Amino acid sequence: MDLSPVINQFIKNFLYLIPLLILVAIFKSSWFKGILGEFVVNISTKWLLDKNEYHLIKNVTLPTEEGTTQIDHIIISIYGIFVVETKNMKGWIFGNASQRFWIQKIYKHSNKFQNPLHQNYKHVKTSEQLLELKDNQVYSLVVFVGNSTFKTEMPENVTSGFGYIRYIKSKKRPVFSQQEVAEIITKIEQGRLSQSFETYRAHIKHVKTIQSQKKNIVTCPKYGSAMKLR
């Protein structure tokens, strides 16, 4: 029995499936979820905040002493600078401001992830240093998008959906003049690294180095302090 027609048809159908499988893998990837989350914040910022008062700069990579740090969004206004960390996650979210790790729970599966406020702390401090600003002029803001629900009480600067718009608009005391806002925007544009593949690759390499170093850190059971494995 000649099975060639059957095999050929199978190969043809399989080749049709390859692009679909690639798309499914991309849509499920953390990279795509991050891009989608940033896109949601970009669009809602442009729609819901007055562009004459609030100026959005997205995907800002800044140099640091150790390497680089990448900021999802910086929103500049006379009421302050908002450094935004975006999280596209689903499930129940547990955490508080002081915990090192938060918990994402989807049904019976739990996953630890870094406290995004701690993650955003470096972004804020790098921005303050670059712009020579005081800490009461720069706000750390974490935005969860996607189908997630907070199951513990969160600080006011950790929001979901469009809640971050409400947080931004709650700051009504001017801390900059319009001229200072213009100067800040110029400093950011001049201080950021170019948006290129080389910049992205260097940042990813720096992140992987940090992650590798963290894996070599354990907590001493006797004193509760961190020790580096050798």
C-alpha positions as CSV (number, residue, x, y, z in Angstrom):
1,M,0.0,0.0,0.0
2,D,1.4,3.4,-1.1
3,L,1.3,5.7,2.0
4,S,3.0,8.6,0.1
5,P,-0.3,10.6,-0.3
6,V,-1.1,10.3,3.4
7,I,2.4,11.3,4.4
8,N,2.5,14.2,2.0
9,Q,-0.9,15.4,3.3
10,F,0.3,15.1,6.9
11,I,3.5,17.1,6.1
12,K,1.4,19.7,4.4
13,N,-1.0,20.0,7.4
14,F,2.0,20.1,9.8
15,L,3.6,22.9,7.9
16,Y,0.4,24.9,8.1
17,L,0.4,24.4,11.9
18,I,4.0,25.7,12.4
19,P,3.1,29.4,12.1
20,L,0.1,28.9,14.4
21,L,2.3,27.2,17.0
22,I,4.8,30.0,16.8
23,L,2.1,32.6,17.3
24,V,0.7,30.7,20.3
25,A,4.2,30.6,21.9
26,I,4.7,34.3,21.3
27,F,1.3,35.2,22.8
28,K,2.0,33.1,25.9
29,S,5.6,34.5,26.4
30,S,6.4,36.9,29.2
31,W,8.0,39.2,26.6
32,F,4.7,39.6,24.7
33,K,2.7,40.0,28.0
34,G,5.1,42.8,28.9
35,I,4.7,44.5,25.5
36,L,0.9,44.2,25.8
37,G,0.9,45.6,29.3
38,E,3.0,48.6,28.3
39,F,0.8,49.2,25.2
40,V,-2.3,49.4,27.5
41,V,-0.6,52.0,29.7
42,N,0.6,54.0,26.7
43,I,-2.9,54.2,25.1
44,S,-4.8,54.9,28.4
45,T,-2.3,57.6,29.3
46,K,-2.8,59.3,26.0
47,W,-6.5,59.1,26.2
48,L,-7.1,59.8,29.9
49,L,-4.5,62.4,30.8
50,D,-4.3,65.9,29.3
51,K,-1.3,65.8,27.0
52,N,-0.8,69.5,27.7
53,E,-0.2,68.7,31.3
54,Y,1.3,65.2,31.3
55,H,4.1,64.2,29.1
56,L,4.8,60.5,28.5
57,I,8.2,59.0,27.7
58,K,8.2,55.2,27.3
59,N,10.8,52.5,27.3
60,V,13.6,54.5,28.8
61,T,17.0,52.7,29.4
62,L,19.3,54.7,31.7
63,P,23.0,53.9,32.4
64,T,23.9,53.0,36.0
65,E,27.2,52.3,37.8
66,E,26.5,48.6,37.5
67,G,25.1,48.6,34.0
68,T,21.7,49.8,32.9
69,T,18.1,50.0,34.2
70,Q,15.0,50.0,32.0
71,I,11.9,52.0,32.9
72,D,8.6,51.2,31.3
73,H,7.1,54.7,31.4
74,I,8.0,58.1,32.8
75,I,5.2,60.6,33.1
76,I,6.3,64.2,33.7
77,S,4.0,67.0,34.9
78,I,4.2,70.1,37.1
79,Y,2.8,67.9,39.8
80,G,5.8,65.6,39.8
81,I,7.4,62.8,37.9
82,F,5.8,59.3,37.9
83,V,8.1,56.4,37.3
84,V,5.8,53.5,36.2
85,E,6.5,49.8,36.4
86,T,3.9,47.7,34.5
87,K,2.9,44.2,35.3
88,N,0.7,42.1,33.0
89,M,-0.4,39.2,35.2
90,K,-3.5,37.2,36.0
91,G,-4.8,35.4,39.1
92,W,-4.8,36.5,42.7
93,I,-2.0,38.8,43.9
94,F,-0.8,38.8,47.5
95,G,1.8,41.1,48.9
96,N,2.7,44.3,50.9
97,A,5.2,47.1,50.6
98,S,7.9,45.5,52.8
99,Q,7.9,41.9,51.5
100,R,10.8,40.9,49.2
101,F,8.6,38.6,47.2
102,W,4.9,38.7,46.3
103,I,2.7,35.7,45.4
104,Q,0.7,35.1,42.3
105,K,-1.9,32.4,42.7
106,I,-3.8,30.8,39.8
107,Y,-6.1,28.1,41.1
108,K,-3.8,25.8,43.2
109,H,-0.6,27.0,41.6
110,S,1.4,29.6,43.4
111,N,4.3,31.6,41.9
112,K,6.8,34.0,43.7
113,F,7.8,37.2,41.9
114,Q,9.9,40.2,43.0
115,N,8.1,42.9,44.9
116,P,7.5,45.4,42.0
117,L,7.9,48.3,44.4
118,H,11.5,47.1,45.2
119,Q,12.1,46.6,41.5
120,N,10.9,50.1,40.8
121,Y,13.0,51.6,43.6
122,K,16.2,51.5,41.5
123,H,14.3,53.1,38.6
124,V,13.2,56.0,40.8
125,K,16.7,56.5,42.4
126,T,18.4,56.5,39.0
127,S,15.9,59.1,37.7
128,E,16.4,61.3,40.7
129,Q,20.2,61.1,40.2
130,L,20.0,61.9,36.5
131,L,17.6,64.8,37.0
132,E,19.1,66.0,40.3
133,L,15.7,66.0,42.0
134,K,14.4,65.4,45.6
135,D,12.5,62.2,46.5
136,N,9.3,64.2,47.1
137,Q,9.3,65.2,43.4
138,V,9.4,61.7,42.0
139,Y,6.7,59.1,42.6
140,S,7.0,55.3,42.2
141,L,3.9,53.8,40.6
142,V,3.1,50.1,39.9
143,V,0.3,49.3,37.4
144,F,-1.1,45.8,37.1
145,V,-3.0,45.1,33.9
146,G,-4.6,41.9,32.8
147,N,-7.0,39.7,34.7
148,S,-5.5,40.0,38.2
149,T,-7.1,40.7,41.6
150,F,-5.4,42.0,44.7
151,K,-6.2,39.7,47.6
152,T,-4.3,41.8,50.2
153,E,-4.5,45.6,50.8
154,M,-2.0,47.4,48.6
155,P,-0.2,50.7,49.0
156,E,-1.9,53.6,47.2
157,N,0.8,53.6,44.5
158,V,0.1,50.0,43.5
159,T,-2.9,50.0,41.2
160,S,-4.8,47.9,38.8
161,G,-6.4,48.8,35.5
162,F,-7.0,52.6,35.1
163,G,-6.5,53.1,38.9
164,Y,-3.1,54.6,38.2
165,I,-4.8,57.5,36.4
166,R,-6.7,58.3,39.6
167,Y,-3.5,58.2,41.6
168,I,-1.7,60.5,39.2
169,K,-4.5,63.0,39.2
170,S,-4.6,63.0,43.1
171,K,-1.3,64.8,43.1
172,K,-2.4,68.4,42.8
173,R,0.4,70.4,44.4
174,P,2.8,71.8,41.8
175,V,6.4,71.0,42.4
176,F,7.8,72.2,39.0
177,S,7.3,75.1,36.7
178,Q,6.5,74.6,33.1
179,Q,10.0,75.6,32.2
180,E,11.4,73.0,34.6
181,V,9.2,70.3,33.1
182,A,10.6,71.2,29.6
183,E,14.1,71.0,31.0
184,I,13.4,67.6,32.7
185,I,12.1,66.2,29.4
186,T,15.2,67.3,27.6
187,K,17.5,65.8,30.3
188,I,15.7,62.4,30.0
189,E,15.9,62.4,26.2
190,Q,19.6,63.3,26.4
191,G,20.4,60.9,29.2
192,R,18.7,57.8,27.9
193,L,20.5,55.2,25.8
194,S,19.5,54.9,22.2
195,Q,16.5,52.6,21.5
196,S,18.4,50.0,19.6
197,F,18.9,46.2,19.6
198,E,22.4,46.7,21.0
199,T,20.9,48.6,24.0
200,Y,18.3,46.0,24.6
201,R,20.8,43.1,24.3
202,A,23.2,44.9,26.8
203,H,20.3,45.4,29.3
204,I,19.2,41.8,29.1
205,K,22.8,40.6,29.6
206,H,23.0,42.9,32.7
207,V,19.6,41.5,34.1
208,K,20.8,37.9,33.6
209,T,24.0,38.7,35.5
210,I,22.0,40.1,38.4
211,Q,19.8,37.1,38.4
212,S,22.8,34.8,38.4
213,Q,24.3,36.6,41.3
214,K,21.0,36.4,43.3
215,K,21.0,32.6,42.8
216,N,24.3,32.5,44.7
217,I,22.9,34.3,47.7
218,V,21.4,32.3,50.5
219,T,20.0,33.3,53.9
220,C,22.0,32.2,56.9
221,P,19.6,30.1,59.1
222,K,21.4,31.2,62.3
223,Y,21.6,35.0,61.8
224,G,19.1,35.6,59.0
225,S,21.8,37.5,57.0
226,A,22.7,37.0,53.3
227,M,25.7,34.9,52.4
228,K,27.3,34.4,49.0
229,L,27.9,30.8,47.9
230,R,31.4,30.2,46.5
